Amino acid sequence: MTSASLAERLDGLLFFPVTAYGPDGALDLEIYRAHIRAGIEAGAGAVFACCGTGEFHALTPEEFHDCVVAAVEETAGRVPVVAGAGYGTALAIQYAKLAERAGADGLLAMPPYLVVADQEGLIRHYSALAGATDLDIIVYQRDNAVLAPESVVRLAKVPGIIGLKDGLGDLDLMQRIVSAVRAGAPDEGFRYFNGLPTAELTGLAYRGIGVTLYSSAVFCFVPELALAFHKALMTGDDETVNKLLDGFYRPLVELRNQGRGYAVSLVKAGVRLRGLDVGEVRPPLSEPSPAHVKELADLIERGMALVGDGDGDGAVR
């Protein structure tokens, strides 16, 4: 472990691994560990275990704990491990304690389950979670958990709350949040990242308001493409960025939008296509259609050609 804070350690591509299941649907920790190792070896900047792409909603507390332990052991302190925590406040605290015992470095606080709370209720929820754990917390803004700029300023001042993941995509709101925190909590070192599905598609827009961290589902199954895009985005190589947007990411998003739950199930299909059998998604999610899987395979092949790596078999080992 390192003495640096989670906020200081977050850098590079943020890896959100899928959770592996065997043919019987049970957790397959051996394959899950292989998936984590492949991501670390490819150059992940952090591992976000058991979050949205990792089917947090489908895991028992025991499975959650075992997955976080596996991620911590496989990363061996090389990069931070952040675990999901969600549902109502009481359950979120229980998951936080499980993640803490498993050795995680931080938490991604999912939106509260089902309810649509007002701003004061959201602040109470995240503040209670922060007060119940020593782990640093990133708040996940999306769906029923949308924060006003002044609310984010208040959260930025809560000890242990170190950042905001935006899964909403309202750039006007995000600009106002960044500005409000810069003015109202300038010394907190608050971090932001783009957490939209296929975040690369909006990378240029978020970069324009100073948000350069992002989660990459593509990194799960085509790390070569994800890393090439990330390098181009970070160095201002917009010609390469646009080439990859036009040739791979926009078609991928159009494919993803053809099915419900494809933000998870299509990613798992991609991992399988690259040679690691992580199993299918658990209900209530469903698998992509065979035609869509074939379309994904063709798209991966075209994408690999764009980065000059289309000659190998592309298998994850």
N, C-alpha and C positions, 0 to 999 in steps of 0.2 A: 504494500500500500504506500501511497505517497502523501506527503503532508499538504500538498496543494489542494485548494478547494475545488469542488466540482465545477464551479463557474470558470475557474482558471483553466481547467483541464479540457473543457469542451472545445473541440477543434476538429477540422476535417469533416469527412463524411460520417453522418450519424446512421449507424447500422441497426435496423429493426428486424431481427431475425424472425422467420416463421417458426412455429412450434411443430416438431416432428411427431407423427403418429405412425404406429405399425399397421399392418393389414387388419388387425382386430380393432383398430381405433384407439388402442391404449398408447400412452405416452412412450416414445422411443428416445430415451436419453442418449443412447450411443450415436444415433443419427443427428440428434440435436447438437451434441458436442461437435460432431464433424462439421456441421453447418456453421457453428460459432468459430471454430478453428479456421475454416476457409475464409470467413469474413475478416478475421484478425490478420491472417497471412496476406490477404488482398490489400489491406491498408485501412481498415475501418478506424475512425477516430473515436468512436464510443459504441457501446452495445446497449441497446434499449430492449431488454428482455421482457417478454410477456406483456407487451403493449398491444396496440390495435392490430398490427400485422401479425403479431404472435398469438392472436385469439385469446386475449385476457378473459373475455366474457365466457369462454368455453372451458376454462381450467378450474379444477378444484383447488382449494387452498394448498393441499399437499402437493399437487402437481406444480402449482405456481412456485412453491418453495424449492422443489427439486430442480426446476428449470433455472431459477436464479442461482442456486448453488452451482449448477453445471456451468453457467455463464461466467460466474466469478472464478471458478477453478480454471476454466479454459483461457480466460484473459490474463490471469495471473498478475494482475496489477498493471499490465501494459497500457490499457485504456480503461476509462471508467465504465462501470456497469450501472445502468439506471433501470429500475423495475417499475412496472405499472402499479397503480393503486386506484381503486375506484369504488363504485356503488355509493351508498350513503356514508355519512361521516364515521359511524361506528365500524362498519366493515372496512372502509378505506384505512382506518387506523390499524385494524387487524392485519391487513395486507402489508402495511408499512412495517409493522413489527416483524412479520415473516421475512420481508426483504432485508430488514436490518440484521436479523439473525443469520440470514444467508450470506451476508457480507457485501451487499450492494453498496454503491457509492451515493445513490440518490434515487428519487422517485419521480415518475411522471404521473401527476395527479389527473386522472380521467374526469370527465364531467360527471356530476352526481347522477345517480340512476333515476331516470324517468321524469323526475319533477323539474318544473321550470321555476327557478328561484329568483328572487329579486337580488339586487346588488349586495345588500347587507347580508342576506343569507349566504351568498357565495363567499363573501369575505369571511364570515364566521366559519364556514365549512373548511376553507383552505387554511385559515389561521389555526383552527383546532387540530387539523392534520399536522401542521408544522410544529405545534406545541407538544405533540405526542411522540415525536421521533427526533433522533439526532441527524437523520438523513436530510440532505438538501433536496428541495422540491422545485420541480418545474411544473407550472400550471398549464394545462392543456385547454385552450380556448376553442370551442366549436359547439355546434348544435344548441343545447340548452344551457351552455355555460359561456355566455358572451359578456365580456367585461367592459365597462366604461373606462375611459382614460384615468379618471380620478380614482377608480377602484384599483387599477393596476398600480398606481402610485402608492396607495395604502398597502397593497400586498408586497410591493418592493421593499417596504420598510419593516415587514415582518421577518424576524430572524429565521433563517432557514429557507425562505422562499427566494430563489435565485434567478428565475427566468420564466418566460412565457413561450409556449409553443402555439403558433397560430394555425388552426385548421379551418378557419372561417374564410379567409381570403378577401376580406374587406380591407383594401389597401388604404382607403381614406381613414378608417378607424385605426389601423396599425400605425399610420403616420402620426395621428393624434396621440396614440399611446406612447410611442417613442418620444415624441416631443414633450408630453406631460411628465414622463418619468425623468427625462433629461433635466427638466426644470425643477421638478418637485422632489426627486430622490437622486441627485447627481452623484452621490458618493457610494451608491449601493452596488455598483458593478453588475447591474441587472442585464441578463442575456435574453436574446430573442432568437427563435428560429421558425422557419417556414415549415409547417407540418401538414401542408395540403397533400392529398394523394398525388403521386407523381409530381413532387415539388419542383423538379427541374423545369417544368413547363412555365412556372411563374418565377424562376430564378432571377431573370433580368429585372423584373418589376420589383421584387423584394430587395435586390441589390441596390436599386435606386433609392430606397429609404434607409439603407444602411444595414439591412438584415442579410447576412451572408451564410449563416448556419442553416442547414436544412436536412430533413430526413430523406433518405433515398431508398424507396422500395426496390428500385431497379438494381441497386447494389446487391440485393439478395441473390439475384440470378444472372446478372451480367455486370459484374464489378468492373470489367474492362471499360465498358461504355460509361458507367457512372463516374469512374475516376477521370476519364478523358473529358467528360463534360465539366466535372468539378474543377479540374485544372484550367480549362478554358475560361470558365466563369470567373475564377479567382484572379486570373492574369489579364482579364480584359480582352481575351481572344474571342471577340463576338462573332467573327466569321465561322469559327469552329462551333461555337454555341448554336448559331442559327442552322448550321449544317445538320447538327445532331437533333435539334428541335424539329426541323422539317422532315428529316429522313427517318427518325425513330420515335422521339418522344410524343409529338403530336399524333401520329398514327397509333401509338400505344394508348394514349388517353382516349382516343376515339373507340378503340377496341374495349378498353376498360369500361367505358360508359354503356356498353351494350348489355351488361348484365348486373344485377344487384349483387353486392358482395364481392365483385371482381377485384376490388382494391386489395382483397386478401387472397381469394381463391385463384386469381390469375397469377399472382406472385408465386404461390405454391406450385402452380403448374409450371411456371418458368424455372423454378428450382429443380423440379423433376426433369424437365427437358434438358437441363445442363448436367444431369447425371447423378443427382442425389435424391433418393426416394424418401421424401419427407411426408409422404402420405397425403390423404385428402383432408379437406376442411371438415370440421365437426358441424352438425346441425346447430342452429338453424341455417347456416350458410350452405350453399350448394356448389358443386363443381362446375367449371365452365363447360360449354358444349364442346364436343370433339372438333367441330369446325372452327371454333374460336381458339382452341389449343393449337390447331394446325396453323391458323393465322398468326398466333404468337410465335410459333417456331420459325415461320418464314420471316417475321419481323426481327427476331433475334439474329438470324443469319444476315439480313440486310444491315442491321446495326453494327454487327461485328465487322462487316466489310467497310463500313464508314470509318472505323478506327484502325483499319489495316490489319485486322486480326481474324480474318475469315477463313484461313487455311487449316487451322487446327480443329480438333474435334470438339473443343469448348467444354469438355467435361470438368466438373468440379472435383478435385481430388484432395 
